[in-house]
Amino acid sequence: MTNVMSLSTHTTASGFLLPSIHSAPPFFTQQPNPGTQAIAIEQWTRLILTYARHRRLFVLRVEDAETTGNDWDEILRNERINRKLLPPYLSHILSAMVAKDLAVYEPPRQTRSVLLYWRSPDEWAETLHSWATATGQLNTILTFYDITDPPIESELTGIPIPLLRKAISILGKTGRAQMIGVADGEGVRLFAGGR
């Protein structure tokens, strides 16, 4: 009698619903057929970005596939079928995500760690502007710390500085933000509309 495990969705400890493909052993290995491989990478990309948004994770490293006990265990491993994503395959997936502008290597000039764009820099720019507007902080000098660690948690809490800089730069191009040097580093002033 063969033991056929049906593909099913699974809810992780963090409350994330894994898609049924996550219980298919081949999903965890690179596929020789380019068409099948392209679909698998698309599915991994979607899974990584939705999970990152769910957990508010910004960085994924190749070593997250090498070690256990990190924020990514729930999706990079499936103990129920005794499978895990191997580092070379994760590296390949990350490179595909960077090529599609869904991630960027951070720090630059290496290929083992990416900053994930579960929101595009343009969306982060709008989030930043909306937050400053809603909290009455337009035309005020804000330090990066004021934005990433505000007294009342916001959608921008914990945003990595490289991503924040990119969002500010986007707003700067439309005259809605200006970078300012402040005593302890960098700051920004946000404006209502194009100036």
Backbone as a printed PyTorch tensor [residue, N CA C, xyz], in Angstrom:
tensor([[[  0.8460,  -1.1890,   0.0000],
         [  0.0000,   0.0000,   0.0000],
         [  0.8840,   1.2420,   0.0000]],

        [[  0.6370,   2.1540,  -0.9140],
         [  1.4400,   3.3710,  -0.9590],
         [  0.8080,   4.4430,  -0.0970]],

        [[  1.6510,   5.2280,   0.5100],
         [  1.1730,   6.3190,   1.3610],
         [  1.1770,   7.5980,   0.5340]],

        [[  0.0320,   8.0360,   0.1340],
         [ -0.0770,   9.2490,  -0.6720],
         [ -0.5720,  10.3730,   0.2200]],

        [[  0.2980,  11.3470,   0.4250],
         [ -0.1130,  12.4750,   1.2600],
         [ -0.8190,  13.4790,   0.3640]],

        [[ -2.0270,  13.8290,   0.7350],
         [ -2.7480,  14.7940,  -0.0890],
         [ -2.1610,  16.1840,   0.1400]],

        [[ -2.1510,  16.9660,  -0.9000],
         [ -1.6770,  18.3380,  -0.7800],
         [ -2.7420,  19.1430,  -0.0720]],

        [[ -2.3270,  19.8170,   0.9860],
         [ -3.3190,  20.5980,   1.7160],
         [ -2.6790,  21.8820,   2.2260]],

        [[ -3.5410,  22.8310,   2.4920],
         [ -3.0490,  24.0690,   3.0760],
         [ -2.7360,  23.7780,   4.5450]],

        [[ -1.9540,  24.6560,   5.1500],
         [ -1.5730,  24.4610,   6.5440],
         [ -1.3840,  25.8290,   7.1860]],

        [[ -1.9240,  26.0160,   8.3860],
         [ -1.7460,  27.2830,   9.0860],
         [ -0.5740,  27.1560,  10.0490]],

        [[  0.3830,  28.0760,   9.9470],
         [  1.5840,  28.0380,  10.7790],
         [  1.3020,  28.5880,  12.1710]],

        [[  2.2900,  28.4710,  13.0490],
         [  2.1650,  28.9790,  14.4220],
         [  1.9000,  30.4900,  14.4450]],

        [[  2.4350,  31.2170,  13.4390],
         [  2.2230,  32.6710,  13.4070],
         [  0.8800,  33.0460,  12.7790]],

        [[  0.0940,  32.0230,  12.3860],
         [ -1.2220,  32.2940,  11.8170],
         [ -1.2090,  32.5050,  10.3130]],

        [[ -0.1100,  32.1440,   9.6630],
         [  0.0030,  32.3040,   8.2130],
         [ -0.5070,  31.0410,   7.5320]],

        [[ -1.3390,  31.2190,   6.5070],
         [ -1.8700,  30.0710,   5.7780],
         [ -0.9260,  29.7210,   4.6240]],

        [[ -0.2740,  28.5620,   4.7500],
         [  0.6180,  28.0940,   3.6800],
         [ -0.2200,  27.5170,   2.5460]],

        [[  0.1580,  27.7940,   1.2940],
         [ -0.5870,  27.2210,   0.1650],
         [ -0.3280,  25.7150,   0.0670]],

        [[ -1.2230,  25.0080,  -0.6050],
         [ -1.0940,  23.5500,  -0.7150],
         [  0.2140,  23.1390,  -1.4010]],

        [[  0.7330,  23.9500,  -2.3100],
         [  1.9830,  23.6250,  -3.0100],
         [  3.1240,  23.4090,  -2.0110]],

        [[  3.0180,  24.0320,  -0.8360],
         [  4.0540,  23.9230,   0.1900],
         [  4.1570,  22.5090,   0.7550]],

        [[  3.1330,  21.6680,   0.5190],
         [  3.2450,  20.2790,   0.9780],
         [  3.6340,  19.3310,  -0.1520]],

        [[  4.0640,  19.8840,  -1.2830],
         [  4.5420,  19.0550,  -2.3940],
         [  6.0750,  18.9890,  -2.3430]],

        [[  6.6560,  17.8090,  -2.1140],
         [  8.1110,  17.7070,  -2.0200],
         [  8.8820,  18.3640,  -3.1780]],

        [[  8.4390,  18.2480,  -4.4460],
         [  9.1960,  18.8720,  -5.5390],
         [  9.3040,  20.3990,  -5.4290]],

        [[  8.3840,  21.0280,  -4.6800],
         [  8.4020,  22.4810,  -4.5260],
         [  9.7190,  22.9430,  -3.8880]],

        [[ 10.3560,  22.0720,  -3.1270],
         [ 11.5660,  22.4360,  -2.3880],
         [ 12.8620,  22.1810,  -3.1610]],

        [[ 12.7440,  21.6990,  -4.4050],
         [ 13.9580,  21.4470,  -5.1950],
         [ 13.8560,  22.1310,  -6.5520]],

        [[ 15.0150,  22.5460,  -7.0600],
         [ 15.0380,  23.1690,  -8.3820],
         [ 14.5820,  22.1490,  -9.4200]],

        [[ 13.7460,  22.6090, -10.3300],
         [ 13.2060,  21.7180, -11.3540],
         [ 14.0200,  21.8180, -12.6440]],

        [[ 14.2840,  20.6630, -13.2750],
         [ 15.0870,  20.6830, -14.5130],
         [ 14.3620,  21.3580, -15.6920]],

        [[ 13.0340,  21.2590, -15.7130],
         [ 12.2740,  21.8550, -16.8110],
         [ 12.1450,  23.3670, -16.5670]],

        [[ 12.6300,  24.2060, -17.5180],
         [ 12.6000,  25.6580, -17.3190],
         [ 11.1970,  26.2210, -17.0960]],

        [[ 10.2090,  25.6770, -17.7810],
         [  8.8310,  26.1560, -17.6080],
         [  8.3130,  25.8710, -16.2090]],

        [[  8.5320,  24.6430, -15.7520],
         [  8.1180,  24.2470, -14.4010],
         [  8.8740,  25.0780, -13.3650]],

        [[ 10.1660,  25.2820, -13.6220],
         [ 11.0020,  26.0590, -12.7070],
         [ 10.5130,  27.5060, -12.6110]],

        [[ 10.1380,  28.0940, -13.7330],
         [  9.6580,  29.4850, -13.7380],
         [  8.3900,  29.6080, -12.8880]],

        [[  7.4910,  28.6360, -13.0030],
         [  6.2510,  28.6490, -12.2190],
         [  6.5800,  28.5010, -10.7310]],

        [[  7.5090,  27.5910, -10.4180],
         [  7.8930,  27.3750,  -9.0160],
         [  8.4950,  28.6540,  -8.4250]],

        [[  9.3350,  29.3330,  -9.1790],
         [  9.9470,  30.5740,  -8.6710],
         [  8.8850,  31.6400,  -8.4580]],

        [[  7.9210,  31.7030,  -9.3720],
         [  6.8160,  32.6450,  -9.2070],
         [  6.0460,  32.3430,  -7.9170]],

        [[  5.8070,  31.0480,  -7.6540],
         [  5.0820,  30.6500,  -6.4400],
         [  5.9060,  30.9210,  -5.1850]],

        [[  7.2140,  30.6700,  -5.2410],
         [  8.0810,  30.9770,  -4.1060],
         [  8.1040,  32.4820,  -3.8470]],

        [[  8.1870,  33.2580,  -4.9180],
         [  8.2210,  34.7170,  -4.7880],
         [  6.9590,  35.2080,  -4.0930]],

        [[  5.8080,  34.7410,  -4.5440],
         [  4.5320,  35.1440,  -3.9420],
         [  4.4930,  34.7260,  -2.4690]],

        [[  4.9180,  33.4950,  -2.1890],
         [  4.9230,  32.9780,  -0.8190],
         [  5.8390,  33.8260,   0.0800]],

        [[  7.0410,  34.1130,  -0.3920],
         [  8.0010,  34.8970,   0.3950],
         [  7.4490,  36.2970,   0.6790]],

        [[  6.9030,  36.9540,  -0.3450],
         [  6.4150,  38.3260,  -0.1600],
         [  5.1670,  38.3820,   0.7270]],

        [[  4.2400,  37.4420,   0.5720],
         [  3.0380,  37.4810,   1.4150],
         [  3.3920,  37.1290,   2.8610]],

        [[  4.3340,  36.2010,   3.0350],
         [  4.7710,  35.8470,   4.3910],
         [  5.5060,  37.0320,   5.0360]],

        [[  6.3660,  37.6850,   4.2710],
         [  7.1060,  38.8460,   4.7860],
         [  6.1310,  39.9410,   5.2270]],

        [[  5.1070,  40.1710,   4.4230],
         [  4.0980,  41.1870,   4.7820],
         [  3.3580,  40.7620,   6.0490]],

        [[  2.9820,  39.4790,   6.1180],
         [  2.2660,  38.9350,   7.2780],
         [  3.0750,  39.1260,   8.5700]],

        [[  4.3910,  38.8660,   8.5020],
         [  5.2450,  38.9410,   9.6920],
         [  5.9950,  40.2740,   9.8020]],

        [[  5.8090,  41.1650,   8.8100],
         [  6.5570,  42.4350,   8.7350],
         [  8.0730,  42.1790,   8.7280]],

        [[  8.4960,  41.2600,   7.8630],
         [  9.9170,  40.9420,   7.7060],
         [ 10.4280,  41.6830,   6.4750]],

        [[ 11.5920,  42.2760,   6.6040],
         [ 12.1350,  43.0580,   5.5000],
         [ 13.3410,  42.4130,   4.8380]],

        [[ 14.0350,  41.5360,   5.5490],
         [ 15.2980,  40.9890,   5.0430],
         [ 15.2290,  39.4710,   4.9910]],

        [[ 15.7140,  38.9140,   3.8960],
         [ 15.8440,  37.4640,   3.7550],
         [ 17.2740,  37.1820,   3.3320]],

        [[ 17.9320,  36.2640,   4.0360],
         [ 19.3290,  35.9210,   3.7560],
         [ 19.4300,  34.4660,   3.3340]],

        [[ 20.4080,  34.1610,   2.5100],
         [ 20.6330,  32.7730,   2.1060],
         [ 20.8520,  31.9010,   3.3480]],

        [[ 21.5470,  32.4460,   4.3580],
         [ 21.7860,  31.6180,   5.5510],
         [ 20.5190,  31.2940,   6.3320]],

        [[ 19.4070,  31.9870,   6.0560],
         [ 18.1430,  31.6230,   6.7010],
         [ 17.7250,  30.2070,   6.2890]],

        [[ 18.2090,  29.7510,   5.1350],
         [ 17.9230,  28.3790,   4.6940],
         [ 18.9230,  27.3950,   5.3010]],

        [[ 20.0550,  27.9070,   5.7930],
         [ 21.1050,  27.0370,   6.3410],
         [ 20.9060,  26.7470,   7.8250]],

        [[ 20.2650,  27.6890,   8.5280],
         [ 20.1230,  27.5530,   9.9730],
         [ 18.6520,  27.4320,  10.3480]],

        [[ 18.3890,  26.8880,  11.5260],
         [ 17.0100,  26.8270,  12.0090],
         [ 16.8520,  27.8490,  13.1300]],

        [[ 15.6060,  28.0620,  13.5270],
         [ 15.3420,  28.9730,  14.6280],
         [ 15.2880,  30.4260,  14.2090]],

        [[ 15.0450,  30.6830,  12.9200],
         [ 14.9180,  32.0720,  12.4820],
         [ 13.4900,  32.3650,  12.0380]],

        [[ 13.2400,  33.6260,  11.6750],
         [ 11.8870,  34.0780,  11.3140],
         [ 11.3120,  33.3810,  10.0830]],

        [[ 12.1660,  32.7350,   9.2970],
         [ 11.7250,  32.1680,   8.0240],
         [ 11.4750,  30.6610,   8.0730]],

        [[ 11.6960,  30.0330,   9.2360],
         [ 11.5330,  28.5750,   9.3390],
         [ 10.1910,  28.0840,   8.8090]],

        [[  9.1170,  28.8310,   9.1160],
         [  7.7710,  28.3640,   8.7570],
         [  7.5870,  28.1460,   7.2580]],

        [[  8.3030,  28.9210,   6.4360],
         [  8.1090,  28.7040,   4.9930],
         [  9.3010,  28.0310,   4.3140]],

        [[ 10.5000,  28.1700,   4.8630],
         [ 11.6700,  27.5630,   4.2130],
         [ 11.7810,  26.0720,   4.5430]],

        [[ 10.9700,  25.6090,   5.5050],
         [ 10.9880,  24.2040,   5.9000],
         [  9.5670,  23.6650,   5.9600]],

        [[  9.4560,  22.3650,   5.7220],
         [  8.1920,  21.6880,   5.9720],
         [  8.5260,  20.3600,   6.6500]],

        [[  8.4770,  20.3780,   7.9790],
         [  8.8230,  19.1840,   8.7610],
         [  7.8500,  18.0400,   8.4790]],

        [[  6.6120,  18.3810,   8.1230],
         [  5.6000,  17.3440,   7.9070],
         [  5.9700,  16.4340,   6.7420]],

        [[  6.7120,  16.9680,   5.7650],
         [  7.1450,  16.1300,   4.6360],
         [  8.6720,  16.0070,   4.6070]],

        [[  9.3010,  16.4580,   5.6960],
         [ 10.7520,  16.3670,   5.8380],
         [ 11.4940,  17.0260,   4.6630]],

        [[ 11.0970,  18.2440,   4.3350],
         [ 11.7280,  18.9750,   3.2380],
         [ 12.1380,  20.3670,   3.7100]],

        [[ 13.2070,  20.8720,   3.0830],
         [ 13.6160,  22.2560,   3.3290],
         [ 14.2170,  22.8250,   2.0550]],

        [[ 14.1390,  24.1330,   1.9500],
         [ 14.7110,  24.8190,   0.7980],
         [ 16.2120,  24.8950,   1.0140]],

        [[ 16.9800,  24.4470,   0.0360],
         [ 18.4390,  24.4720,   0.1730],
         [ 18.9910,  25.8430,  -0.2290]],

        [[ 20.0890,  26.2570,   0.4010],
         [ 20.6650,  27.5860,   0.1310],
         [ 20.8910,  27.9150,  -1.3530]],

        [[ 21.4270,  26.9930,  -2.1810],
         [ 21.6220,  27.3720,  -3.5930],
         [ 20.3020,  27.7110,  -4.3050]],

        [[ 19.2350,  26.9860,  -3.9600],
         [ 17.9380,  27.2560,  -4.5750],
         [ 17.3930,  28.5890,  -4.0790]],

        [[ 17.5160,  28.8580,  -2.7700],
         [ 17.0620,  30.1470,  -2.2380],
         [ 17.8330,  31.2830,  -2.9170]],

        [[ 19.1160,  31.0990,  -3.0950],
         [ 19.9480,  32.1010,  -3.7660],
         [ 19.4230,  32.3770,  -5.1850]],

        [[ 19.0410,  31.3210,  -5.8820],
         [ 18.4810,  31.4270,  -7.2360],
         [ 17.1450,  32.1960,  -7.2070]],

        [[ 16.3090,  31.8910,  -6.2350],
         [ 15.0090,  32.5730,  -6.0910],
         [ 15.2300,  34.0600,  -5.8040]],

        [[ 16.1580,  34.3650,  -4.8930],
         [ 16.4390,  35.7700,  -4.5520],
         [ 16.9260,  36.5320,  -5.7760]],

        [[ 17.7730,  35.8930,  -6.5670],
         [ 18.2840,  36.5540,  -7.7720],
         [ 17.1440,  36.8420,  -8.7620]],

        [[ 16.1800,  35.9220,  -8.8700],
         [ 15.0130,  36.1380,  -9.7380],
         [ 14.1580,  37.2860,  -9.1990]],

        [[ 14.0370,  37.3940,  -7.8730],
         [ 13.2420,  38.4750,  -7.2660],
         [ 13.9040,  39.8330,  -7.5040]],

        [[ 15.2310,  39.8730,  -7.4080],
         [ 15.9640,  41.1160,  -7.6610],
         [ 15.7960,  41.5150,  -9.1280]],

        [[ 15.8620,  40.5350, -10.0250],
         [ 15.7150,  40.8100, -11.4560],
         [ 14.3360,  41.3990, -11.7720]],

        [[ 13.3210,  41.0230, -10.9690],
         [ 11.9560,  41.5260, -11.2000],
         [ 11.6380,  42.7520, -10.3550]],

        [[ 12.6430,  43.3250,  -9.6810],
         [ 12.4470,  44.5080,  -8.8310],
         [ 11.5020,  44.2460,  -7.6590]],

        [[ 11.4900,  43.0230,  -7.1680],
         [ 10.6730,  42.6820,  -6.0100],
         [ 11.5370,  42.5890,  -4.7570]],

        [[ 12.8410,  42.7870,  -4.9580],
         [ 13.8120,  42.7920,  -3.8660],
         [ 15.0550,  43.4980,  -4.3920]],

        [[ 15.9380,  43.8700,  -3.4710],
         [ 17.1980,  44.4880,  -3.8540],
         [ 18.2670,  43.9340,  -2.9160]],

        [[ 19.4610,  43.6770,  -3.4770],
         [ 20.5330,  43.1820,  -2.6140],
         [ 20.9060,  44.2670,  -1.6180]],

        [[ 20.8870,  43.9220,  -0.3420],
         [ 21.2190,  44.8690,   0.7220],
         [ 22.0060,  44.1350,   1.7950]],

        [[ 23.2200,  44.5570,   2.1250],
         [ 23.8910,  45.6980,   1.5050],
         [ 24.2410,  45.4120,   0.0380]],

        [[ 24.4600,  46.4880,  -0.7500],
         [ 24.8080,  46.3080,  -2.1590],
         [ 26.1260,  45.5380,  -2.3220]],

        [[ 26.3940,  45.0930,  -3.5160],
         [ 27.6310,  44.3980,  -3.8790],
         [ 27.8260,  43.0620,  -3.1640]],

        [[ 26.7460,  42.3770,  -2.8630],
         [ 26.7930,  40.9930,  -2.3760],
         [ 25.4910,  40.3420,  -2.8460]],

        [[ 25.4090,  39.0230,  -2.7970],
         [ 24.2140,  38.3400,  -3.3120],
         [ 23.6500,  37.3380,  -2.3070]],

        [[ 23.8900,  37.5620,  -1.0110],
         [ 23.4020,  36.6160,  -0.0040],
         [ 22.3050,  37.1830,   0.8790]],

        [[ 21.9720,  38.4610,   0.7060],
         [ 20.9760,  39.0930,   1.5610],
         [ 20.1840,  40.1060,   0.7430]],

        [[ 18.8550,  40.0490,   0.8580],
         [ 18.0200,  40.9970,   0.1180],
         [ 17.0700,  41.7380,   1.0430]],

        [[ 16.7160,  42.9270,   0.5940],
         [ 15.6660,  43.7240,   1.1980],
         [ 14.4360,  43.4440,   0.3380]],

        [[ 13.3700,  42.9690,   0.9640],
         [ 12.1760,  42.5450,   0.2240],
         [ 11.2210,  43.7080,  -0.0070]],

        [[ 10.6770,  43.7660,  -1.2120],
         [  9.6890,  44.7940,  -1.5480],
         [  8.2880,  44.1980,  -1.5140]],

        [[  7.7860,  43.8400,  -0.3130],
         [  6.3870,  43.4070,  -0.2360],
         [  5.4810,  44.6090,  -0.4060]],

        [[  6.0620,  45.7790,  -0.3280],
         [  5.4650,  47.0260,  -0.8150],
         [  6.5500,  47.6540,  -1.6520]],

        [[  6.1970,  48.2020,  -2.7820],
         [  7.2090,  48.8330,  -3.6310],
         [  7.6930,  50.1260,  -2.9650]],

        [[  8.8850,  50.5940,  -3.3380],
         [  9.3480,  51.8830,  -2.8080],
         [  8.3280,  53.0070,  -3.0450]],

        [[  7.6370,  52.9840,  -4.1940],
         [  6.5970,  53.9900,  -4.4680],
         [  5.4670,  53.8950,  -3.4400]],

        [[  5.0590,  52.6660,  -3.1130],
         [  3.9990,  52.4850,  -2.1040],
         [  4.4810,  52.9520,  -0.7270]],

        [[  5.7460,  52.6820,  -0.3970],
         [  6.2950,  53.1550,   0.8790],
         [  6.3370,  54.6810,   0.9140]],

        [[  6.6460,  55.2930,  -0.2300],
         [  6.6780,  56.7610,  -0.2990],
         [  5.2900,  57.3160,   0.0380]],

        [[  4.2580,  56.7320,  -0.5570],
         [  2.8920,  57.1880,  -0.2790],
         [  2.4900,  56.9130,   1.1680]],

        [[  2.9160,  55.7650,   1.7070],
         [  2.6430,  55.4280,   3.1110],
         [  3.2820,  56.4620,   4.0270]],

        [[  4.5300,  56.8240,   3.7340],
         [  5.2480,  57.8230,   4.5280],
         [  4.5370,  59.1760,   4.4740]],

        [[  4.1490,  59.5810,   3.2750],
         [  3.4960,  60.8780,   3.1090],
         [  2.1370,  60.8900,   3.8200]],

        [[  1.3800,  59.8130,   3.6700],
         [  0.0660,  59.7160,   4.3400],
         [  0.2140,  59.7500,   5.8580]],

        [[  1.2420,  59.0520,   6.3570],
         [  1.4810,  59.0200,   7.8000],
         [  1.8180,  60.4290,   8.3240]],

        [[  2.7030,  61.1340,   7.6140],
         [  3.0920,  62.4880,   8.0400],
         [  1.8860,  63.4270,   8.0000]],

        [[  1.0400,  63.2580,   6.9850],
         [ -0.1610,  64.0770,   6.8580],
         [ -1.1330,  63.7710,   8.0010]],

        [[ -1.3980,  62.4760,   8.2280],
         [ -2.3650,  62.0520,   9.2530],
         [ -1.9180,  62.4100,  10.6720]],

        [[ -0.6080,  62.4440,  10.8890],
         [ -0.1130,  62.7250,  12.2480],
         [  0.2660,  64.2000,  12.4230]],

        [[ -0.0760,  65.0410,  11.4170],
         [  0.1780,  66.4740,  11.5170],
         [  1.6540,  66.8340,  11.5340]],

        [[  2.4660,  66.0710,  10.7880],
         [  3.9080,  66.3160,  10.8170],
         [  4.4680,  66.8420,   9.4990]],

        [[  3.5940,  67.3820,   8.6470],
         [  4.0950,  68.0240,   7.4300],
         [  4.8280,  69.2960,   7.8530]],

        [[  5.8420,  69.6760,   7.0840],
         [  6.6570,  70.8780,   7.3470],
         [  7.4100,  70.8180,   8.6760]],

        [[  7.5450,  69.6310,   9.2370],
         [  8.2930,  69.4330,  10.4790],
         [  9.5490,  68.6430,  10.1380]],

        [[ 10.6480,  68.9510,  10.8020],
         [ 11.8530,  68.1490,  10.5700],
         [ 11.7360,  66.8710,  11.4020]],

        [[ 11.7760,  65.7440,  10.7090],
         [ 11.6960,  64.4380,  11.3550],
         [ 13.0200,  63.7150,  11.1910]],

        [[ 13.5250,  63.1300,  12.2650],
         [ 14.7150,  62.2930,  12.1110],
         [ 14.2470,  60.9360,  11.5900]],

        [[ 15.1710,  60.1590,  11.0590],
         [ 14.8100,  58.8220,  10.6070],
         [ 14.2780,  58.0110,  11.7850]],

        [[ 14.8350,  58.2340,  12.9720],
         [ 14.3830,  57.5310,  14.1740],
         [ 12.9180,  57.8690,  14.4860]],

        [[ 12.5440,  59.1510,  14.3060],
         [ 11.1440,  59.5560,  14.5350],
         [ 10.1890,  58.7340,  13.6620]],

        [[ 10.6620,  58.3860,  12.4750],
         [  9.8190,  57.6660,  11.5090],
         [  9.8320,  56.1600,  11.7690]],

        [[ 11.0440,  55.5950,  12.0100],
         [ 11.1510,  54.1310,  12.1510],
         [ 10.7740,  53.6360,  13.5400]],

        [[ 10.7700,  54.5500,  14.5310],
         [ 10.4480,  54.1460,  15.8970],
         [  9.5570,  55.2030,  16.5490]],

        [[  8.3520,  55.4360,  15.9640],
         [  7.4900,  56.4960,  16.4820],
         [  6.8830,  56.1110,  17.8290]],

        [[  6.4360,  57.1080,  18.6250],
         [  5.8310,  56.8160,  19.9270],
         [  4.5940,  55.9140,  19.7970]],

        [[  3.8450,  56.0950,  18.7260],
         [  2.6850,  55.2290,  18.4640],
         [  3.0390,  54.4190,  17.2230]],

        [[  3.0490,  53.1050,  17.3660],
         [  3.4550,  52.2340,  16.2630],
         [  2.6730,  52.5650,  15.0010]],

        [[  3.3830,  52.5780,  13.8690],
         [  2.7320,  52.8770,  12.5900],
         [  3.1750,  51.8350,  11.5640]],

        [[  2.6690,  51.9830,  10.3520],
         [  3.0760,  51.0760,   9.2790],
         [  4.5630,  51.2260,   8.9650]],

        [[  5.1530,  52.3330,   9.3760],
         [  6.5680,  52.5960,   9.0930],
         [  7.5030,  52.1080,  10.2010]],

        [[  6.9450,  51.6360,  11.3040],
         [  7.7700,  51.1460,  12.4110],
         [  8.6860,  50.0310,  11.9060]],

        [[  9.9800,  50.2150,  12.1460],
         [ 10.9460,  49.1820,  11.7710],
         [ 11.3590,  49.1590,  10.3180]],

        [[ 10.8790,  50.1010,   9.5140],
         [ 11.2620,  50.1100,   8.0960],
         [ 12.7820,  50.3000,   8.0030]],

        [[ 13.4700,  49.4810,   7.2150],
         [ 14.9220,  49.6330,   7.0840],
         [ 15.2880,  50.9910,   6.4600]],

        [[ 16.3710,  51.5770,   6.9470],
         [ 16.8080,  52.8950,   6.4850],
         [ 17.0060,  52.9530,   4.9590]],

        [[ 17.6280,  51.9400,   4.3190],
         [ 17.7790,  52.0340,   2.8530],
         [ 16.4320,  52.1680,   2.1260]],

        [[ 15.4090,  51.4990,   2.6420],
         [ 14.0850,  51.5700,   2.0300],
         [ 13.4470,  52.9310,   2.3280]],

        [[ 13.6410,  53.4320,   3.5440],
         [ 13.1340,  54.7490,   3.9070],
         [ 13.7810,  55.8200,   3.0230]],

        [[ 15.1000,  55.7180,   2.8330],
         [ 15.8080,  56.6800,   1.9640],
         [ 15.2310,  56.6710,   0.5480]],

        [[ 14.9720,  55.4760,   0.0460],
         [ 14.4220,  55.3340,  -1.3090],
         [ 13.0430,  56.0040,  -1.3960]],

        [[ 12.2040,  55.7870,  -0.3740],
         [ 10.8610,  56.3850,  -0.3410],
         [ 10.9630,  57.9170,  -0.2970]],

        [[ 11.8820,  58.4360,   0.5140],
         [ 12.0730,  59.8910,   0.6180],
         [ 12.5490,  60.4540,  -0.7130]],

        [[ 13.4490,  59.7380,  -1.3630],
         [ 13.9670,  60.1680,  -2.6640],
         [ 12.8380,  60.2650,  -3.6990]],

        [[ 11.9180,  59.3000,  -3.6650],
         [ 10.7670,  59.3120,  -4.5770],
         [  9.9000,  60.5400,  -4.2980]],

        [[  9.6440,  60.8280,  -3.0160],
         [  8.8520,  62.0120,  -2.6620],
         [  9.6020,  63.2960,  -3.0270]],

        [[ 10.9190,  63.2680,  -2.9200],
         [ 11.7350,  64.4360,  -3.2640],
         [ 11.5990,  64.8250,  -4.7280]],

        [[ 11.4620,  63.8180,  -5.5930],
         [ 11.3450,  64.0820,  -7.0380],
         [ 10.0610,  64.8230,  -7.3800]],

        [[  9.0470,  64.7350,  -6.5000],
         [  7.7870,  65.4490,  -6.7540],
         [  7.6430,  66.6470,  -5.8150]],

        [[  8.7450,  67.0160,  -5.1620],
         [  8.7300,  68.1900,  -4.2930],
         [  7.9580,  67.9960,  -3.0010]],

        [[  7.7660,  66.7420,  -2.6020],
         [  7.0100,  66.4930,  -1.3710],
         [  7.9120,  66.1200,  -0.1960]],

        [[  9.2350,  66.0960,  -0.4080],
         [ 10.1510,  65.7830,   0.6910],
         [ 11.5030,  66.4180,   0.4200]],

        [[ 12.1940,  66.7350,   1.5030],
         [ 13.5350,  67.3030,   1.3990],
         [ 14.3840,  66.6640,   2.4980]],

        [[ 15.5300,  66.0850,   2.0950],
         [ 16.4610,  65.5130,   3.0710],
         [ 17.1390,  66.6570,   3.8090]],

        [[ 17.3630,  66.4710,   5.1020],
         [ 17.9650,  67.5030,   5.9360],
         [ 18.9610,  66.8430,   6.8790]],

        [[ 20.1470,  67.4530,   7.0220],
         [ 21.1020,  66.9480,   8.0030],
         [ 20.6420,  67.3880,   9.3840]],

        [[ 20.6310,  66.4720,  10.3430],
         [ 20.2600,  66.8160,  11.7190],
         [ 21.4120,  66.3990,  12.6380]],

        [[ 21.3500,  66.8520,  13.8790],
         [ 22.4470,  66.6280,  14.8240],
         [ 22.9140,  65.1660,  14.8640]],

        [[ 21.9740,  64.2360,  14.9140],
         [ 22.3860,  62.8340,  15.0510],
         [ 22.2340,  62.0450,  13.7510]],

        [[ 22.4020,  62.7090,  12.6140],
         [ 22.3680,  61.9620,  11.3510],
         [ 21.5240,  62.6060,  10.2850]],

        [[ 20.5010,  61.8760,   9.8330],
         [ 19.6940,  62.3390,   8.7140],
         [ 18.2590,  62.5930,   9.1460]],

        [[ 17.6730,  63.5340,   8.4560],
         [ 16.2720,  63.8270,   8.7080],
         [ 15.5830,  64.1800,   7.4090]],

        [[ 14.3110,  64.4810,   7.5260],
         [ 13.5230,  64.8020,   6.3380],
         [ 12.4350,  65.7760,   6.7430]],

        [[ 12.0690,  66.6260,   5.7850],
         [ 10.8980,  67.4630,   5.9700],
         [  9.9500,  67.0900,   4.8250]],

        [[  8.7000,  66.8410,   5.1770],
         [  7.6950,  66.4580,   4.1820],
         [  6.7500,  67.6260,   3.9400]],

        [[  6.3620,  67.7960,   2.6850],
         [  5.4920,  68.9100,   2.2970],
         [  4.1850,  68.3810,   1.7360]],

        [[  3.1520,  69.2250,   1.7860],
         [  1.8190,  68.8230,   1.3600],
         [  1.7860,  68.3720,  -0.0970]],

        [[  2.1850,  69.2410,  -1.0080],
         [  2.0950,  68.8610,  -2.4150],
         [  3.3580,  69.2360,  -3.1390]],

        [[  3.3230,  69.1520,  -4.4410],
         [  4.5020,  69.5420,  -5.2280],
         [  4.8210,  71.0040,  -5.0060]],

        [[  6.1070,  71.3110,  -4.8420],
         [  6.4850,  72.7020,  -4.5940],
         [  7.1420,  73.2780,  -5.8360]]])
